[in-house]
Amino acid sequence: MADHNHAPAHGDDGMDYAEHEKTYARFTTLVKYGSVAVVVLLILMAVFLR
């Protein structure tokens, strides 16, 4: 059978949780500012494209 290199039983699964949390924080910041930018764009379109 093939060896699938399962994670050790003691909890060290090789994940870099600090890097994961930084990446998630960047993602949520991007979503927040991206959403604000879309709302501002829609407001500007409503004002100037009448």
mmCIF file of the N, C-alpha and C atoms, coordinates in Angstrom:
data_MODEL
# 
_entry.id   MODEL 
# 
loop_
_atom_site.group_PDB 
_atom_site.id 
_atom_site.type_symbol 
_atom_site.label_atom_id 
_atom_site.label_alt_id 
_atom_site.label_comp_id 
_atom_site.label_asym_id 
_atom_site.label_entity_id 
_atom_site.label_seq_id 
_atom_site.pdbx_PDB_ins_code 
_atom_site.Cartn_x 
_atom_site.Cartn_y 
_atom_site.Cartn_z 
_atom_site.occupancy 
_atom_site.B_iso_or_equiv 
_atom_site.pdbx_formal_charge 
_atom_site.auth_seq_id 
_atom_site.auth_comp_id 
_atom_site.auth_asym_id 
_atom_site.auth_atom_id 
_atom_site.pdbx_PDB_model_num 
ATOM 1   N N  . MET A 1 1  ? 0.832   -1.189 0.000   1.00 0.00 ? 1  MET A N  1 
ATOM 2   C CA . MET A 1 1  ? 0.000   0.000  0.000   1.00 0.00 ? 1  MET A CA 1 
ATOM 3   C C  . MET A 1 1  ? 0.875   1.250  0.000   1.00 0.00 ? 1  MET A C  1 
ATOM 4   N N  . ALA A 1 2  ? 0.300   2.324  -0.448  1.00 0.00 ? 2  ALA A N  1 
ATOM 5   C CA . ALA A 1 2  ? 1.032   3.589  -0.514  1.00 0.00 ? 2  ALA A CA 1 
ATOM 6   C C  . ALA A 1 2  ? 1.075   4.239  0.865   1.00 0.00 ? 2  ALA A C  1 
ATOM 7   N N  . ASP A 1 3  ? 2.181   4.884  1.151   1.00 0.00 ? 3  ASP A N  1 
ATOM 8   C CA . ASP A 1 3  ? 2.311   5.630  2.408   1.00 0.00 ? 3  ASP A CA 1 
ATOM 9   C C  . ASP A 1 3  ? 1.828   7.057  2.151   1.00 0.00 ? 3  ASP A C  1 
ATOM 10  N N  . HIS A 1 4  ? 0.813   7.484  2.880   1.00 0.00 ? 4  HIS A N  1 
ATOM 11  C CA . HIS A 1 4  ? 0.211   8.798  2.650   1.00 0.00 ? 4  HIS A CA 1 
ATOM 12  C C  . HIS A 1 4  ? 0.741   9.870  3.586   1.00 0.00 ? 4  HIS A C  1 
ATOM 13  N N  . ASN A 1 5  ? 1.739   9.570  4.384   1.00 0.00 ? 5  ASN A N  1 
ATOM 14  C CA . ASN A 1 5  ? 2.371   10.538 5.284   1.00 0.00 ? 5  ASN A CA 1 
ATOM 15  C C  . ASN A 1 5  ? 1.349   11.278 6.139   1.00 0.00 ? 5  ASN A C  1 
ATOM 16  N N  . HIS A 1 6  ? 0.591   10.539 6.910   1.00 0.00 ? 6  HIS A N  1 
ATOM 17  C CA . HIS A 1 6  ? -0.392  11.147 7.801   1.00 0.00 ? 6  HIS A CA 1 
ATOM 18  C C  . HIS A 1 6  ? 0.301   11.963 8.884   1.00 0.00 ? 6  HIS A C  1 
ATOM 19  N N  . ALA A 1 7  ? -0.423  12.951 9.422   1.00 0.00 ? 7  ALA A N  1 
ATOM 20  C CA . ALA A 1 7  ? 0.125   13.813 10.467  1.00 0.00 ? 7  ALA A CA 1 
ATOM 21  C C  . ALA A 1 7  ? 0.381   12.994 11.737  1.00 0.00 ? 7  ALA A C  1 
ATOM 22  N N  . PRO A 1 8  ? 1.411   13.327 12.478  1.00 0.00 ? 8  PRO A N  1 
ATOM 23  C CA . PRO A 1 8  ? 1.693   12.617 13.729  1.00 0.00 ? 8  PRO A CA 1 
ATOM 24  C C  . PRO A 1 8  ? 0.548   12.780 14.721  1.00 0.00 ? 8  PRO A C  1 
ATOM 25  N N  . ALA A 1 9  ? 0.422   11.836 15.612  1.00 0.00 ? 9  ALA A N  1 
ATOM 26  C CA . ALA A 1 9  ? -0.680  11.825 16.572  1.00 0.00 ? 9  ALA A CA 1 
ATOM 27  C C  . ALA A 1 9  ? -0.519  12.860 17.677  1.00 0.00 ? 9  ALA A C  1 
ATOM 28  N N  . HIS A 1 10 ? 0.657   13.477 17.819  1.00 0.00 ? 10 HIS A N  1 
ATOM 29  C CA . HIS A 1 10 ? 0.888   14.387 18.939  1.00 0.00 ? 10 HIS A CA 1 
ATOM 30  C C  . HIS A 1 10 ? 0.487   15.824 18.635  1.00 0.00 ? 10 HIS A C  1 
ATOM 31  N N  . GLY A 1 11 ? -0.179  16.075 17.534  1.00 0.00 ? 11 GLY A N  1 
ATOM 32  C CA . GLY A 1 11 ? -0.736  17.398 17.270  1.00 0.00 ? 11 GLY A CA 1 
ATOM 33  C C  . GLY A 1 11 ? 0.112   18.287 16.376  1.00 0.00 ? 11 GLY A C  1 
ATOM 34  N N  . ASP A 1 12 ? 1.333   17.910 16.051  1.00 0.00 ? 12 ASP A N  1 
ATOM 35  C CA . ASP A 1 12 ? 2.170   18.723 15.168  1.00 0.00 ? 12 ASP A CA 1 
ATOM 36  C C  . ASP A 1 12 ? 1.838   18.363 13.728  1.00 0.00 ? 12 ASP A C  1 
ATOM 37  N N  . ASP A 1 13 ? 0.902   19.106 13.127  1.00 0.00 ? 13 ASP A N  1 
ATOM 38  C CA . ASP A 1 13 ? 0.471   18.775 11.782  1.00 0.00 ? 13 ASP A CA 1 
ATOM 39  C C  . ASP A 1 13 ? 1.220   19.554 10.702  1.00 0.00 ? 13 ASP A C  1 
ATOM 40  N N  . GLY A 1 14 ? 2.218   20.337 11.083  1.00 0.00 ? 14 GLY A N  1 
ATOM 41  C CA . GLY A 1 14 ? 3.021   21.057 10.114  1.00 0.00 ? 14 GLY A CA 1 
ATOM 42  C C  . GLY A 1 14 ? 2.431   22.376 9.665   1.00 0.00 ? 14 GLY A C  1 
ATOM 43  N N  . MET A 1 15 ? 1.317   22.782 10.219  1.00 0.00 ? 15 MET A N  1 
ATOM 44  C CA . MET A 1 15 ? 0.690   24.060 9.839   1.00 0.00 ? 15 MET A CA 1 
ATOM 45  C C  . MET A 1 15 ? 1.410   25.216 10.517  1.00 0.00 ? 15 MET A C  1 
ATOM 46  N N  . ASP A 1 16 ? 1.581   26.294 9.768   1.00 0.00 ? 16 ASP A N  1 
ATOM 47  C CA . ASP A 1 16 ? 2.155   27.517 10.318  1.00 0.00 ? 16 ASP A CA 1 
ATOM 48  C C  . ASP A 1 16 ? 0.995   28.425 10.686  1.00 0.00 ? 16 ASP A C  1 
ATOM 49  N N  . TYR A 1 17 ? 0.502   28.281 11.911  1.00 0.00 ? 17 TYR A N  1 
ATOM 50  C CA . TYR A 1 17 ? -0.712  28.989 12.316  1.00 0.00 ? 17 TYR A CA 1 
ATOM 51  C C  . TYR A 1 17 ? -0.522  30.504 12.376  1.00 0.00 ? 17 TYR A C  1 
ATOM 52  N N  . ALA A 1 18 ? 0.654   30.968 12.712  1.00 0.00 ? 18 ALA A N  1 
ATOM 53  C CA . ALA A 1 18 ? 0.891   32.415 12.739  1.00 0.00 ? 18 ALA A CA 1 
ATOM 54  C C  . ALA A 1 18 ? 0.751   32.992 11.328  1.00 0.00 ? 18 ALA A C  1 
ATOM 55  N N  . GLU A 1 19 ? 1.314   32.325 10.354  1.00 0.00 ? 19 GLU A N  1 
ATOM 56  C CA . GLU A 1 19 ? 1.204   32.783 8.967   1.00 0.00 ? 19 GLU A CA 1 
ATOM 57  C C  . GLU A 1 19 ? -0.231  32.676 8.477   1.00 0.00 ? 19 GLU A C  1 
ATOM 58  N N  . HIS A 1 20 ? -0.920  31.631 8.878   1.00 0.00 ? 20 HIS A N  1 
ATOM 59  C CA . HIS A 1 20 ? -2.327  31.469 8.506   1.00 0.00 ? 20 HIS A CA 1 
ATOM 60  C C  . HIS A 1 20 ? -3.172  32.622 9.044   1.00 0.00 ? 20 HIS A C  1 
ATOM 61  N N  . GLU A 1 21 ? -2.943  33.010 10.280  1.00 0.00 ? 21 GLU A N  1 
ATOM 62  C CA . GLU A 1 21 ? -3.698  34.109 10.880  1.00 0.00 ? 21 GLU A CA 1 
ATOM 63  C C  . GLU A 1 21 ? -3.382  35.444 10.209  1.00 0.00 ? 21 GLU A C  1 
ATOM 64  N N  . LYS A 1 22 ? -2.118  35.664 9.831   1.00 0.00 ? 22 LYS A N  1 
ATOM 65  C CA . LYS A 1 22 ? -1.766  36.892 9.120   1.00 0.00 ? 22 LYS A CA 1 
ATOM 66  C C  . LYS A 1 22 ? -2.436  36.940 7.756   1.00 0.00 ? 22 LYS A C  1 
ATOM 67  N N  . THR A 1 23 ? -2.466  35.816 7.056   1.00 0.00 ? 23 THR A N  1 
ATOM 68  C CA . THR A 1 23 ? -3.096  35.766 5.744   1.00 0.00 ? 23 THR A CA 1 
ATOM 69  C C  . THR A 1 23 ? -4.595  36.025 5.863   1.00 0.00 ? 23 THR A C  1 
ATOM 70  N N  . TYR A 1 24 ? -5.236  35.439 6.872   1.00 0.00 ? 24 TYR A N  1 
ATOM 71  C CA . TYR A 1 24 ? -6.672  35.657 7.066   1.00 0.00 ? 24 TYR A CA 1 
ATOM 72  C C  . TYR A 1 24 ? -6.958  37.118 7.420   1.00 0.00 ? 24 TYR A C  1 
ATOM 73  N N  . ALA A 1 25 ? -6.084  37.730 8.217   1.00 0.00 ? 25 ALA A N  1 
ATOM 74  C CA . ALA A 1 25 ? -6.270  39.144 8.563   1.00 0.00 ? 25 ALA A CA 1 
ATOM 75  C C  . ALA A 1 25 ? -6.151  40.013 7.314   1.00 0.00 ? 25 ALA A C  1 
ATOM 76  N N  . ARG A 1 26 ? -5.207  39.705 6.438   1.00 0.00 ? 26 ARG A N  1 
ATOM 77  C CA . ARG A 1 26 ? -5.077  40.456 5.178   1.00 0.00 ? 26 ARG A CA 1 
ATOM 78  C C  . ARG A 1 26 ? -6.312  40.269 4.307   1.00 0.00 ? 26 ARG A C  1 
ATOM 79  N N  . PHE A 1 27 ? -6.824  39.046 4.255   1.00 0.00 ? 27 PHE A N  1 
ATOM 80  C CA . PHE A 1 27 ? -8.010  38.762 3.459   1.00 0.00 ? 27 PHE A CA 1 
ATOM 81  C C  . PHE A 1 27 ? -9.216  39.542 3.963   1.00 0.00 ? 27 PHE A C  1 
ATOM 82  N N  . THR A 1 28 ? -9.439  39.547 5.265   1.00 0.00 ? 28 THR A N  1 
ATOM 83  C CA . THR A 1 28 ? -10.600 40.260 5.808   1.00 0.00 ? 28 THR A CA 1 
ATOM 84  C C  . THR A 1 28 ? -10.454 41.768 5.609   1.00 0.00 ? 28 THR A C  1 
ATOM 85  N N  . THR A 1 29 ? -9.239  42.286 5.708   1.00 0.00 ? 29 THR A N  1 
ATOM 86  C CA . THR A 1 29 ? -9.009  43.710 5.450   1.00 0.00 ? 29 THR A CA 1 
ATOM 87  C C  . THR A 1 29 ? -9.307  44.044 3.993   1.00 0.00 ? 29 THR A C  1 
ATOM 88  N N  . LEU A 1 30 ? -8.863  43.183 3.086   1.00 0.00 ? 30 LEU A N  1 
ATOM 89  C CA . LEU A 1 30 ? -9.126  43.398 1.659   1.00 0.00 ? 30 LEU A CA 1 
ATOM 90  C C  . LEU A 1 30 ? -10.623 43.373 1.370   1.00 0.00 ? 30 LEU A C  1 
ATOM 91  N N  . VAL A 1 31 ? -11.336 42.445 1.963   1.00 0.00 ? 31 VAL A N  1 
ATOM 92  C CA . VAL A 1 31 ? -12.784 42.365 1.757   1.00 0.00 ? 31 VAL A CA 1 
ATOM 93  C C  . VAL A 1 31 ? -13.474 43.611 2.306   1.00 0.00 ? 31 VAL A C  1 
ATOM 94  N N  . LYS A 1 32 ? -13.035 44.074 3.475   1.00 0.00 ? 32 LYS A N  1 
ATOM 95  C CA . LYS A 1 32 ? -13.647 45.254 4.087   1.00 0.00 ? 32 LYS A CA 1 
ATOM 96  C C  . LYS A 1 32 ? -13.454 46.484 3.208   1.00 0.00 ? 32 LYS A C  1 
ATOM 97  N N  . TYR A 1 33 ? -12.206 46.768 2.825   1.00 0.00 ? 33 TYR A N  1 
ATOM 98  C CA . TYR A 1 33 ? -11.942 47.954 2.016   1.00 0.00 ? 33 TYR A CA 1 
ATOM 99  C C  . TYR A 1 33 ? -12.479 47.800 0.597   1.00 0.00 ? 33 TYR A C  1 
ATOM 100 N N  . GLY A 1 34 ? -12.495 46.600 0.070   1.00 0.00 ? 34 GLY A N  1 
ATOM 101 C CA . GLY A 1 34 ? -13.073 46.370 -1.243  1.00 0.00 ? 34 GLY A CA 1 
ATOM 102 C C  . GLY A 1 34 ? -14.570 46.636 -1.251  1.00 0.00 ? 34 GLY A C  1 
ATOM 103 N N  . SER A 1 35 ? -15.242 46.216 -0.188  1.00 0.00 ? 35 SER A N  1 
ATOM 104 C CA . SER A 1 35 ? -16.680 46.469 -0.079  1.00 0.00 ? 35 SER A CA 1 
ATOM 105 C C  . SER A 1 35 ? -16.969 47.958 0.025   1.00 0.00 ? 35 SER A C  1 
ATOM 106 N N  . VAL A 1 36 ? -16.169 48.674 0.799   1.00 0.00 ? 36 VAL A N  1 
ATOM 107 C CA . VAL A 1 36 ? -16.339 50.123 0.919   1.00 0.00 ? 36 VAL A CA 1 
ATOM 108 C C  . VAL A 1 36 ? -16.097 50.784 -0.424  1.00 0.00 ? 36 VAL A C  1 
ATOM 109 N N  . ALA A 1 37 ? -15.097 50.340 -1.167  1.00 0.00 ? 37 ALA A N  1 
ATOM 110 C CA . ALA A 1 37 ? -14.806 50.923 -2.473  1.00 0.00 ? 37 ALA A CA 1 
ATOM 111 C C  . ALA A 1 37 ? -15.963 50.699 -3.443  1.00 0.00 ? 37 ALA A C  1 
ATOM 112 N N  . VAL A 1 38 ? -16.577 49.530 -3.419  1.00 0.00 ? 38 VAL A N  1 
ATOM 113 C CA . VAL A 1 38 ? -17.708 49.263 -4.302  1.00 0.00 ? 38 VAL A CA 1 
ATOM 114 C C  . VAL A 1 38 ? -18.890 50.149 -3.938  1.00 0.00 ? 38 VAL A C  1 
ATOM 115 N N  . VAL A 1 39 ? -19.161 50.325 -2.654  1.00 0.00 ? 39 VAL A N  1 
ATOM 116 C CA . VAL A 1 39 ? -20.270 51.190 -2.225  1.00 0.00 ? 39 VAL A CA 1 
ATOM 117 C C  . VAL A 1 39 ? -20.019 52.627 -2.660  1.00 0.00 ? 39 VAL A C  1 
ATOM 118 N N  . VAL A 1 40 ? -18.791 53.115 -2.478  1.00 0.00 ? 40 VAL A N  1 
ATOM 119 C CA . VAL A 1 40 ? -18.462 54.482 -2.902  1.00 0.00 ? 40 VAL A CA 1 
ATOM 120 C C  . VAL A 1 40 ? -18.619 54.619 -4.413  1.00 0.00 ? 40 VAL A C  1 
ATOM 121 N N  . LEU A 1 41 ? -18.172 53.622 -5.165  1.00 0.00 ? 41 LEU A N  1 
ATOM 122 C CA . LEU A 1 41 ? -18.311 53.659 -6.616  1.00 0.00 ? 41 LEU A CA 1 
ATOM 123 C C  . LEU A 1 41 ? -19.782 53.706 -7.022  1.00 0.00 ? 41 LEU A C  1 
ATOM 124 N N  . LEU A 1 42 ? -20.612 52.912 -6.375  1.00 0.00 ? 42 LEU A N  1 
ATOM 125 C CA . LEU A 1 42 ? -22.036 52.925 -6.697  1.00 0.00 ? 42 LEU A CA 1 
ATOM 126 C C  . LEU A 1 42 ? -22.683 54.270 -6.368  1.00 0.00 ? 42 LEU A C  1 
ATOM 127 N N  . ILE A 1 43 ? -22.287 54.871 -5.259  1.00 0.00 ? 43 ILE A N  1 
ATOM 128 C CA . ILE A 1 43 ? -22.818 56.187 -4.900  1.00 0.00 ? 43 ILE A CA 1 
ATOM 129 C C  . ILE A 1 43 ? -22.392 57.232 -5.921  1.00 0.00 ? 43 ILE A C  1 
ATOM 130 N N  . LEU A 1 44 ? -21.134 57.209 -6.314  1.00 0.00 ? 44 LEU A N  1 
ATOM 131 C CA . LEU A 1 44 ? -20.653 58.149 -7.320  1.00 0.00 ? 44 LEU A CA 1 
ATOM 132 C C  . LEU A 1 44 ? -21.353 57.958 -8.655  1.00 0.00 ? 44 LEU A C  1 
ATOM 133 N N  . MET A 1 45 ? -21.595 56.707 -9.029  1.00 0.00 ? 45 MET A N  1 
ATOM 134 C CA . MET A 1 45 ? -22.322 56.443 -10.282 1.00 0.00 ? 45 MET A CA 1 
ATOM 135 C C  . MET A 1 45 ? -23.753 56.975 -10.187 1.00 0.00 ? 45 MET A C  1 
ATOM 136 N N  . ALA A 1 46 ? -24.381 56.835 -9.036  1.00 0.00 ? 46 ALA A N  1 
ATOM 137 C CA . ALA A 1 46 ? -25.753 57.326 -8.877  1.00 0.00 ? 46 ALA A CA 1 
ATOM 138 C C  . ALA A 1 46 ? -25.798 58.851 -8.955  1.00 0.00 ? 46 ALA A C  1 
ATOM 139 N N  . VAL A 1 47 ? -24.755 59.517 -8.482  1.00 0.00 ? 47 VAL A N  1 
ATOM 140 C CA . VAL A 1 47 ? -24.730 60.981 -8.495  1.00 0.00 ? 47 VAL A CA 1 
ATOM 141 C C  . VAL A 1 47 ? -24.417 61.511 -9.893  1.00 0.00 ? 47 VAL A C  1 
ATOM 142 N N  . PHE A 1 48 ? -23.414 60.963 -10.537 1.00 0.00 ? 48 PHE A N  1 
ATOM 143 C CA . PHE A 1 48 ? -22.915 61.552 -11.782 1.00 0.00 ? 48 PHE A CA 1 
ATOM 144 C C  . PHE A 1 48 ? -23.527 60.956 -13.060 1.00 0.00 ? 48 PHE A C  1 
ATOM 145 N N  . LEU A 1 49 ? -24.193 59.849 -12.990 1.00 0.00 ? 49 LEU A N  1 
ATOM 146 C CA . LEU A 1 49 ? -24.716 59.214 -14.204 1.00 0.00 ? 49 LEU A CA 1 
ATOM 147 C C  . LEU A 1 49 ? -26.238 59.303 -14.272 1.00 0.00 ? 49 LEU A C  1 
ATOM 148 N N  . ARG A 1 50 ? -26.771 60.408 -13.830 1.00 0.00 ? 50 ARG A N  1 
ATOM 149 C CA . ARG A 1 50 ? -28.215 60.597 -13.907 1.00 0.00 ? 50 ARG A CA 1 
ATOM 150 C C  . ARG A 1 50 ? -28.626 61.059 -15.268 1.00 0.00 ? 50 ARG A C  1 
# 
